[in-house]
């Protein structure tokens, strides 16, 4: 039986991811103003941006426990704090040290909100049986594009860092409060019902897995469970690295390899982001019902798109490769996250999301350096062949992912079954 919460509760992940996208859209469009206000060089600013990852990683690792302990309502609070952090950063970043501290804290806020939002989306997906994770990520992509355009227009009018982040904060805080409202404790009864379903399903798996004549299978340890989560996160890291490379370097490709004007080169990342959003909206149901088939198809399309981009003799063909890569890469991480979190009980989903997301985020951080080294050795266009190799690794890893699903991922549910529905597994 699938729990069917009311419509406001089902909307919570979409509201949250829309707020997250609004923040990052404003961020991307306002970075030049931030650099100018702090008075730093391009090299210094490049180093400063590394502090986003330095703040995000520990926050992502710890936030899962916070969500498991305090409940899903904390997601809206963390999102609202991220919006406020943008305003604080815009007011305080007047020199290099202040900019470093501000971006470090912003990265921590972003990492915490990221894990909480993905936990919320996975929980609502499980309770409703609808493709919430993938479609929520689509809402994020769409909102990034819209808020980027809005921030660009606001910059043309006011040319103020504080005004941009303040306008973004109004939207982000409002959506964060909406998430708090739509995840109210009235849904605790639904959560309790889901926990009972987790325990019942786990007992069925336990009985089915026990050899004939043996009533109680061996109690699994923590190591195999962690291995499964880390493996899913590692596959996600390759997907993240590839997606980030296309988003960050496609405009450079058109400029360097095809001598496109800046205005024409901007079409590439815009086309990638738009295609990613549309793909996630269109494939949500398929990714939920056939995750392995989705991963195989998406990674194959992304690999083909990378090869086409690397060898395209004309600009239209290169754009075709970028669009194909957007179709493929956009479906990978949401599907991995949904697939990996599906068997996880409510009481442990935050920690599981932290484990997967933290490992996957390493790919997001390492991607630019990987691309830069390859581009320095062989040129920007041929480097997309190296990006195709990343999605080929995802394709090759899918059989191992299936084995993890049939073995290690169900072990957390067995722990719950042996401990009772109210006791989450120990980590």
C-alpha positions as CSV (number, residue, x, y, z in Angstrom):
1,X,0.0,0.0,0.0
2,X,1.3,3.5,-0.9
3,X,0.7,6.3,1.5
4,X,-1.0,9.3,-0.2
5,X,-0.3,12.5,1.7
6,X,-2.2,15.6,0.8
7,X,-1.3,17.9,-2.1
8,X,0.5,20.5,0.0
9,X,2.8,17.9,1.4
10,X,3.6,16.5,-2.1
11,X,4.5,20.1,-3.1
12,X,7.1,20.5,-0.4
13,X,10.1,19.2,-2.4
14,X,9.2,21.2,-5.4
15,X,8.9,24.4,-3.4
16,X,12.2,23.6,-1.7
17,X,14.2,22.9,-4.9
18,X,12.7,26.0,-6.5
19,X,14.1,28.1,-3.6
20,X,17.4,26.3,-3.9
21,X,17.5,27.1,-7.6
22,X,16.5,30.7,-7.0
23,X,19.5,31.1,-4.8
24,X,22.0,29.6,-7.2
25,X,20.6,31.5,-10.2
26,X,21.1,34.8,-8.4
27,X,24.6,33.6,-7.3
28,X,25.7,32.8,-10.8
29,X,24.5,36.1,-12.2
30,X,25.9,38.1,-9.4
31,X,29.4,36.8,-9.1
32,X,31.0,39.6,-11.1
33,X,29.5,42.1,-8.6
34,X,30.8,40.1,-5.7
35,X,34.3,40.0,-7.1
36,X,34.3,43.8,-7.8
37,X,33.0,44.7,-4.3
38,X,35.7,42.5,-2.6
39,X,38.4,44.0,-4.8
40,X,40.1,40.7,-5.6
41,X,41.9,39.5,-8.7
42,X,40.7,36.7,-10.9
43,X,43.3,34.4,-9.4
44,X,42.3,35.2,-5.9
45,X,38.6,34.9,-6.8
46,X,39.2,31.4,-8.2
47,X,40.8,30.3,-5.0
48,X,38.0,31.8,-3.0
49,X,35.4,29.8,-4.9
50,X,37.1,26.6,-3.6
51,X,35.8,27.6,-0.2
52,X,32.3,26.7,-1.3
53,X,33.3,23.0,-1.5
54,X,35.3,23.3,1.7
55,X,32.2,24.5,3.5
56,X,29.8,22.2,1.8
57,X,31.5,18.8,2.3
58,X,31.4,18.7,6.2
59,X,27.9,20.2,6.2
60,X,26.7,17.6,3.8
61,X,28.2,14.8,5.9
62,X,26.6,16.0,9.1
63,X,23.2,17.3,8.0
64,X,21.7,13.8,7.5
65,X,21.8,13.1,11.2
66,X,20.2,16.5,11.9
67,X,17.3,15.7,9.6
68,X,16.8,12.2,11.0
69,X,16.8,13.6,14.5
70,X,14.7,16.7,14.0
71,X,12.4,15.7,11.1
72,X,11.8,17.0,7.6
73,X,10.7,20.5,8.8
74,X,14.3,21.4,9.4
75,X,14.7,21.4,5.6
76,X,12.7,24.7,5.2
77,X,14.7,26.3,8.0
78,X,18.0,25.4,6.4
79,X,16.8,26.7,3.0
80,X,15.7,30.0,4.6
81,X,19.1,30.4,6.4
82,X,20.8,30.0,3.0
83,X,18.8,32.9,1.6
84,X,19.7,35.0,4.6
85,X,23.4,34.0,4.2
86,X,23.4,35.6,0.7
87,X,22.4,38.9,2.2
88,X,25.0,38.6,4.9
89,X,27.7,37.8,2.3
90,X,26.8,40.7,0.1
91,X,27.0,43.1,3.1
92,X,30.2,41.7,4.7
93,X,32.4,40.8,1.7
94,X,34.3,44.0,1.4
95,X,37.8,42.5,1.4
96,X,39.6,39.2,0.8
97,X,39.4,37.6,4.3
98,X,35.8,38.5,4.7
99,X,35.0,37.1,1.3
100,X,36.7,33.8,2.2
101,X,34.7,33.5,5.4
102,X,31.4,34.5,3.8
103,X,31.8,32.0,1.0
104,X,32.9,29.2,3.4
105,X,29.7,29.7,5.4
106,X,27.6,30.0,2.2
107,X,29.0,26.7,1.0
108,X,28.1,25.1,4.4
109,X,24.6,26.4,4.1
110,X,24.3,25.2,0.6
111,X,25.6,21.7,1.4
112,X,23.2,21.4,4.4
113,X,20.2,22.5,2.3
114,X,21.2,20.2,-0.5
115,X,21.2,17.0,1.7
116,X,18.0,18.1,3.5
117,X,16.1,18.8,0.3
118,X,17.2,15.4,-1.3
119,X,16.1,13.6,1.9
120,X,12.7,15.4,1.7
121,X,12.3,14.5,-1.9
122,X,13.2,10.9,-1.4
123,X,10.8,10.6,1.5
124,X,7.9,12.1,-0.3
125,X,8.6,9.9,-3.3
126,X,8.5,6.8,-1.2
127,X,5.3,7.8,0.5
128,X,3.5,8.8,-2.7
129,X,4.9,6.4,-5.2
130,X,5.5,9.4,-7.6
131,X,8.7,10.5,-9.4
132,X,9.5,13.3,-6.9
133,X,13.3,13.2,-6.9
134,X,13.8,13.6,-10.6
135,X,11.1,16.2,-11.0
136,X,12.3,18.2,-8.1
137,X,15.8,18.4,-9.7
138,X,14.0,19.5,-12.8
139,X,12.4,22.3,-10.8
140,X,15.8,23.3,-9.6
141,X,17.3,23.5,-13.1
142,X,14.3,25.5,-14.4
143,X,14.4,28.0,-11.5
144,X,18.2,28.5,-11.9
145,X,17.6,29.6,-15.4
146,X,14.7,31.9,-14.5
147,X,16.4,33.5,-11.5
148,X,19.6,34.0,-13.5
149,X,17.6,36.0,-16.0
150,X,15.9,38.0,-13.3
151,X,19.1,38.8,-11.5
152,X,20.7,39.9,-14.8
153,X,17.8,42.3,-15.4
154,X,18.0,43.6,-11.8
155,X,21.7,44.2,-12.2
156,X,21.0,46.3,-15.3
157,X,18.6,48.4,-13.3
158,X,20.3,48.7,-9.8
159,X,23.8,47.4,-10.3
160,X,23.8,46.5,-6.6
161,X,25.1,43.3,-5.0
162,X,23.0,43.8,-1.9
163,X,19.8,44.4,-4.0
164,X,20.3,41.2,-6.0
165,X,20.9,39.0,-2.9
166,X,18.1,40.7,-1.0
167,X,15.6,40.1,-3.8
168,X,16.8,36.5,-3.9
169,X,16.5,36.2,-0.2
170,X,12.8,37.3,-0.3
171,X,12.0,34.4,-2.6
172,X,14.2,31.8,-0.9
173,X,13.0,32.6,2.6
174,X,9.4,32.6,1.5
175,X,9.8,29.2,-0.1
176,X,11.7,27.9,2.9
177,X,8.8,28.9,5.2
178,X,6.4,27.3,2.8
179,X,8.4,24.0,3.1
180,X,8.2,24.3,6.9
181,X,4.4,24.7,6.7
182,X,3.9,21.9,4.2
183,X,6.0,19.4,6.3
184,X,4.1,20.0,9.5
185,X,3.9,17.3,12.2
186,X,0.4,16.3,11.1
187,X,2.1,13.9,8.7
188,X,3.7,12.0,11.5
189,X,1.0,9.4,11.2
190,X,2.0,8.9,7.5
191,X,5.6,8.5,8.6
192,X,4.7,6.0,11.2
193,X,2.7,4.0,8.7
194,X,5.7,4.1,6.3
195,X,7.9,2.8,9.1
196,X,5.6,-0.1,9.7
197,X,5.7,-0.9,5.9
198,X,9.5,-0.7,6.0
199,X,9.6,-3.3,8.8
200,X,7.1,-5.6,7.1
201,X,8.9,-5.4,3.8
202,X,12.2,-6.1,5.5
203,X,10.8,-9.2,7.2
204,X,9.6,-10.5,3.9
205,X,13.1,-10.0,2.4
206,X,14.6,-11.6,5.4
207,X,12.4,-14.7,5.1
208,X,13.1,-14.9,1.4
209,X,16.8,-14.6,1.8
210,X,17.1,-17.2,4.6
211,X,18.4,-20.6,3.3
212,X,16.0,-23.6,3.6
213,X,16.1,-24.9,7.1
214,X,17.5,-21.8,8.5
215,X,15.0,-19.5,10.2
216,X,17.3,-16.6,11.1
217,X,20.0,-15.3,8.6
218,X,23.2,-13.8,9.9
219,X,22.9,-10.3,11.2
220,X,24.7,-8.0,8.7
221,X,27.4,-5.6,9.7
222,X,27.7,-1.9,9.0
223,X,30.6,-2.2,6.5
224,X,28.6,-3.7,3.7
225,X,25.9,-1.0,4.1
226,X,28.5,1.7,3.9
227,X,30.1,0.1,0.9
228,X,26.8,0.2,-1.0
229,X,26.2,3.8,-0.2
230,X,29.8,4.8,-1.1
231,X,29.6,2.9,-4.4
232,X,26.4,4.7,-5.4
233,X,28.0,8.0,-4.4
234,X,31.1,7.2,-6.4
235,X,29.1,6.5,-9.5
236,X,27.2,9.7,-8.9
237,X,30.6,11.5,-8.7
238,X,31.4,10.5,-12.3
239,X,27.9,11.7,-13.3
240,X,28.4,15.0,-11.5
241,X,31.8,15.6,-12.9
242,X,30.5,15.1,-16.5
243,X,27.4,17.3,-16.0
244,X,29.5,20.1,-14.4
245,X,32.0,20.0,-17.3
246,X,29.3,20.5,-20.0
247,X,27.7,23.3,-18.0
248,X,31.0,25.1,-17.3
249,X,33.0,24.6,-20.5
250,X,30.5,24.4,-23.3
251,X,30.6,28.2,-23.9
252,X,34.4,28.0,-23.9
253,X,34.3,25.2,-26.5
254,X,32.2,27.4,-28.9
255,X,34.5,30.3,-28.4
256,X,37.8,28.5,-28.8
257,X,37.0,25.8,-31.3
258,X,34.4,27.6,-33.5
259,X,35.3,31.3,-32.9
260,X,31.7,32.0,-31.7
261,X,30.9,35.5,-30.4
262,X,30.2,35.8,-26.6
263,X,26.5,36.1,-27.3
264,X,26.4,33.0,-29.5
265,X,28.6,31.0,-27.0
266,X,26.2,31.7,-24.2
267,X,23.6,29.6,-26.2
268,X,25.5,26.4,-25.2
269,X,25.1,26.5,-21.4
270,X,21.6,27.9,-21.8
271,X,20.7,25.0,-24.1
272,X,22.3,22.5,-21.7
273,X,20.4,23.8,-18.7
274,X,17.1,24.0,-20.6
275,X,17.5,20.5,-22.0
276,X,18.4,19.1,-18.5
277,X,15.2,20.6,-17.0
278,X,12.9,19.4,-19.7
279,X,14.5,15.9,-19.6
280,X,14.0,15.6,-15.9
281,X,10.4,16.6,-16.1
282,X,9.8,14.3,-19.1
283,X,11.5,11.2,-17.7
284,X,10.4,11.3,-14.1
285,X,8.0,8.4,-14.2
286,X,10.4,6.2,-16.2
287,X,13.3,6.8,-13.8
288,X,11.1,5.7,-10.9
289,X,9.7,2.6,-12.6
290,X,12.8,1.5,-14.5
291,X,15.8,3.0,-12.9
292,X,18.4,0.5,-14.2
293,X,17.1,0.9,-17.8
294,X,17.2,4.7,-17.3
295,X,20.8,4.6,-16.1
296,X,21.9,2.4,-19.0
297,X,20.2,4.5,-21.6
298,X,21.2,7.9,-20.1
299,X,24.8,7.0,-19.7
300,X,25.0,5.6,-23.3
301,X,23.4,8.8,-24.6
302,X,25.7,11.0,-22.6
303,X,28.7,9.0,-23.8
304,X,27.6,9.4,-27.4
305,X,27.0,13.1,-26.9
306,X,30.5,13.5,-25.6
307,X,32.1,11.7,-28.5
308,X,30.1,13.8,-31.0
309,X,31.1,17.0,-29.2
310,X,34.8,16.0,-29.2
311,X,34.9,15.4,-33.0
312,X,32.2,17.7,-34.3
313,X,33.5,19.6,-37.4
314,X,30.8,22.3,-37.2
315,X,29.2,24.4,-34.5
316,X,25.7,23.0,-35.0
317,X,27.0,19.4,-34.6
318,X,28.9,20.5,-31.5
319,X,25.6,22.0,-30.1
320,X,23.9,18.7,-31.0
321,X,26.5,16.8,-28.9
322,X,26.0,19.2,-26.0
323,X,22.2,18.8,-26.1
324,X,22.5,15.0,-26.3
325,X,24.9,15.0,-23.3
326,X,22.4,17.1,-21.4
327,X,19.7,14.5,-22.0
328,X,21.9,11.8,-20.7
329,X,23.7,13.4,-17.8
330,X,20.7,15.2,-16.4
331,X,19.0,11.8,-15.6
332,X,21.9,10.1,-14.0
333,X,22.3,11.5,-10.5
334,X,18.6,11.9,-9.7
335,X,18.0,8.3,-10.8
336,X,20.9,7.1,-8.7
337,X,19.7,9.0,-5.7
338,X,16.2,7.7,-6.0
339,X,17.3,4.2,-6.6
340,X,19.8,4.1,-3.7
341,X,17.4,5.7,-1.1
342,X,14.3,3.7,-2.0
343,X,15.0,0.8,0.4
344,X,16.1,3.0,3.2
345,X,13.7,3.5,6.2
346,X,12.5,6.9,7.1
347,X,14.6,7.0,10.3
348,X,17.9,6.7,8.4
349,X,17.2,8.3,5.1
350,X,19.0,11.6,6.1
351,X,22.2,9.8,6.9
352,X,22.0,7.7,3.8
353,X,21.5,10.9,1.7
354,X,24.5,12.5,3.4
355,X,26.7,9.5,2.5
356,X,25.7,9.4,-1.1
357,X,25.7,13.1,-1.7
358,X,29.0,13.8,0.0
359,X,30.8,11.2,-2.1
360,X,29.1,12.4,-5.3
361,X,30.0,16.0,-4.5
362,X,33.6,15.1,-4.8
363,X,33.1,14.6,-8.5
364,X,31.6,18.0,-8.7
365,X,34.7,19.5,-7.1
366,X,37.2,17.5,-9.0
367,X,35.5,17.9,-12.4
368,X,36.9,21.4,-13.3
369,X,40.5,20.3,-12.4
370,X,40.2,17.1,-14.5
371,X,38.8,19.0,-17.5
372,X,41.5,21.7,-17.1
373,X,44.4,19.3,-17.1
374,X,43.0,17.5,-20.2
375,X,42.3,20.7,-22.0
376,X,45.8,21.9,-21.3
377,X,47.2,18.7,-22.8
378,X,45.0,18.3,-25.9
379,X,42.8,21.3,-26.4
380,X,39.2,22.0,-25.2
381,X,37.3,20.1,-27.9
382,X,39.2,16.9,-27.6
383,X,38.8,17.1,-23.8
384,X,35.1,16.2,-24.2
385,X,36.3,12.7,-25.2
386,X,37.6,12.5,-21.6
387,X,34.2,13.6,-20.3
388,X,32.6,10.9,-22.4
389,X,34.9,8.5,-20.6
390,X,33.4,9.5,-17.3
391,X,29.8,8.5,-18.4
392,X,31.2,5.3,-19.9
393,X,32.5,4.5,-16.4
394,X,28.9,5.0,-15.2
395,X,27.6,2.6,-17.8
396,X,30.2,0.0,-16.9
397,X,29.4,0.3,-13.2
398,X,25.7,-0.5,-13.5
399,X,26.0,-4.3,-13.1
400,X,27.8,-3.7,-9.8
401,X,25.0,-1.4,-8.8
402,X,22.5,-4.1,-9.4
403,X,24.4,-6.5,-7.3
404,X,24.6,-3.9,-4.5
405,X,20.8,-3.5,-4.6
406,X,20.2,-7.3,-4.3
407,X,22.6,-7.7,-1.4
408,X,23.8,-4.8,0.7
409,X,21.0,-2.2,0.2
410,X,18.4,-4.5,1.8
411,X,20.5,-5.2,4.8
412,X,19.6,-1.9,6.5
413,X,15.9,-3.0,6.2
414,X,16.9,-6.3,7.8
415,X,18.4,-4.4,10.7
416,X,15.2,-2.5,11.2
417,X,13.2,-5.8,11.0
418,X,15.3,-7.4,13.7
419,X,15.3,-4.3,16.0
420,X,11.6,-3.3,15.5
421,X,10.0,-0.5,13.5
422,X,10.9,2.2,15.9
423,X,14.7,1.5,16.0
424,X,16.7,2.9,13.1
425,X,19.9,1.1,12.2
426,X,23.1,2.1,13.9
427,X,25.8,3.7,11.8
